[in-house]
């Protein structure tokens, strides 16, 4: 609401400078000019788009409430926001993150390593990870059952490194943590024996990233991005990756192919003798 108010204050100020003092004085060309004006201020495309959306919402409201006879913004579209490519970590960075996930001599350290291995090894969302129950993990079968958006469940393969880390946590970490709590079936526990929260999981990643000398922006979603990107870079079919990620549409997954194409383009530019 505060951002919307600021957007409208900016718009009203611009209108007043153009002597547009009544909402019915504003034409479609005026709104289009305002959109172009925003693009000249050096604002990010996302900020410009949000401001135009605010103006459109205002004029629509004015017509709906009988304050205006027509809507001059109905045909003015917000500027396109460039698609942001996911920021995947290089495999070496992931390995460094895992190596710095925690002290293997402590229960929380074993847990932290298991969590990071699990996130990268399965591509699961952080909400799916913290909601896991012990019985959802099949170490012998090398699989895990996760519950995603809309309570949709999917079975994911559990790689050897992730399975080994979770096994170590179940033997040397979780028992020590669970005795402090009142009993829960959740797999990942905090230091009080209660279910690990998403916020705590983010903290675990940030701490590991700091120890590994990586950017502070590393998050659980960074590992999900890395999981998908590394699979595609190594030849995995996009529809298989879609199933693993739990995307309802392959269109969502295809954004990761843009990352791999970008990498291919860079390699080509650096390697081909006539690439320039």
N, C-alpha and C positions, 0 to 999 in steps of 0.2 A: 504493500500500500504506500509506503514512504517513497519507493522508487517511482511509482506511478504518479504520485503528487509532484515529485521533482521534474518528471518528464513533462507534465502538463504545465507547470510553472514556466519551464523553458519555452514551451510552445506558445503560451499566452504572451510572454515577453516578446517573442519574435513577431507574433501577430500585431501587437500594439505598435511596434516599430514600423509596420507596414500599414498602420491605420485601419486594421481589421478589428473593429471594436465590438462587432456583433457576430454571433456564430453564423448567421445567415449571410454575412458578407464574404465568408470564406468560400473560394471556388476550388475545383479540383486542381487547377494549375497552381494555386497557392499551396495546397498540401504537397503536391509534387515538388514545388520549389523548396519547401521546408525539408523534404526528404533529401534533396540534393544538397541543401545547406548543411545538413548533418554530416554528409559524406565529406564535406570540405573542412570539417573541424578537426580531423585527425582522430576521430573516435574509432573504436574497434567496430567491425561490421556487426558484431553481436549487440553492442550498445546502440548503434544506429537503428538496427532492426527493432530492438525493444521499444525505442522512442517512437518509431512510426506505428508500431502496434498500439501503443498507448494513445496516440492521436486518433487512430482508427476506432479504438474502443470508445473514446470520448464522443466522436461525432455520431457513432451508432447509438450511443446512449441519448444524445441530444435529440435525435429523431424519434427514438422510442418514447421519450418522455414529453414529446410535443414542444420541445424548446427550439427545434429547427424544422424547416420544411423539407430539406433534402440532406443527403449524406455526401459531402464532397470528397470523402476519403475512401469510399467503397471500392474504387477502381485503382487506388494507389497501393501497390504492393511493397512490403518491406524489402530492403536490400538483401540479397542472398548472403547467407552466412557460410563461409567456406567450411567444408567438412573437415573436422579435426581428425587427424590420423592418431590412432592409439600409440602411446609411447611405450614401446616394448624394450625390455632390458636385453642386452647381449647375454648369451649363455654364460660367459665368464662372469658377468655381473651377478647373474642369478646364483652361480656357484659360490661367489664371494658372500652373497647375502645369506645363503644357507650355512656357510662355514662360520658366520658371525651371528647366527641366530640365538645362541645362548650357551651357557656353561654346561657341558655335558655331565658335570659332576653334581648338578643340582636338579631337582624335580622340575622346576620351572624352565630350566635350560633345555632339558630333554623334551619338554612339551613344546617349547618355542621352535625347536628344530623340526619336530614332527609336524607342527602347523605349517611352517614354510614349505617343507617338502610336500605336504598334502596339497597346498594351494597351487604350487607350480606343477606337481605331478598329475593333477586332475583338471585344472582350470576351473575349479568350482568357485562360485561367488562366496564372499566372506560370510554372508548370512547362511548359506548352505553349510559352510564349515562349522560355524559355532552352534548350529542346530543339530549336528550329527549326534546320534546315540552310539554307544559302544557296539550294540548289536547290528548297526548299519554297516559295519566294516567286516569284510570277510578276508582275513589275511591269507588263509589257505587258498582260496579261490582267486585272490588278487583282484578284488572288486569292492566297490562301495556304493551304497544306495543313498542318493541325495534327493532332497525335496526342494524344488526350485519355485519359481514364480507361479502363482495360481495353484499351488500345491501339486504341481506336476512332478512326478518322480522319474528318475532315470538312473540306470546302472552304469557306473563308470569304471573303467579299468584302473587298477591301482598299481603303479609302477614299482619296480623292485626297491628303489631307494626310499620311496614314500612308505612302502609296506614295512621296510626294515626300521625306519624312524618311528613309525606308529607302534610297532611291536616293542621297541625299546621304551617308548613312553608308557605303554600299558604295563610293562614289567617294572620299570624303575622310576617312573614319574607319576602316573595317575594314582597309584595306591597311596603314595605319600601325601598327595593333595586331597584325595577323597576323604581321608580320615578326619580332616578338619571341617568338613561340611556335614550336612544332614542327610546326604544320600541323593544322588541324581544319576540318571542314565546317560547324561550328556558325555560325549567323549572328551572334549577339551574343557578343563577346569581352571579356575583362577587360584591364587595362593590361599584363598579361604575355603576351597573345596566347592565353590559354587560354579555354575556354568560361566564360561568365558564370554565376555561381551564383545560386541563388534568394536567398541572403542578401545578395549584392551588389546584386541588383535591388531588394530591399527598402530597402537603404541609399540607392540612387539616388532612390527615391520620397520617402524621409524627408528627404533633403537638399533636394530640389526643393520639398517642402511647406514646409520651414522658410524657404527663400528667398522663397516666395510668401506667407508669413504665414498658412499654413493649419495646421490641427490636426496634432499629431504622430502621430495615429492613422491618417493617410492611408497606405494600403498598395496594392499591386497589385490586391488584391481590391476596394478602393474604386472603382477604375476599371472593374472588371467589373460591379459593382453599378450604377455610373453609366451605363455603356453600355446595360444592360438597361432601367433606369428611363427614360432619355431616349428610347429607342426606343418604349416603351409610351406615354409621355406624348405622343408625336407621332403616335400612331395605329397603330403596328405591331401585327400580330396576335400573340397570346401564343404560338401554335404556331411561328411563324416565329422568334421570340426563343428559344424552346426549342431549335430546331435550331441557331441561331447559338451558343448557350451550350454545346451538347453535353449537355443534360440528358436522362437516360434517360426521365424522366417529366415531363409537363407540370405535375404537382402541385408539383414543385420550383420551376418557373418562376413559378407563380402567386403566390408570395410577393411578387414585384415588383409585381403588380397592386394589392396592399394599399398599397404606397407611393403609387401614382398615385391611388388612391381617397382616401387621406389628404390628398393635395395638392388634389384636387378639393373635398373637404370644407372645407378651409381657405379656398380661393378663394371658395367659396359663402358661407361665413360672413362673409367680409370684403366681399363684393360685393352680395349680395342684400339688398334693403331690408327684407325680413321674415324674415331668417334666424335671428334670435334666438329 
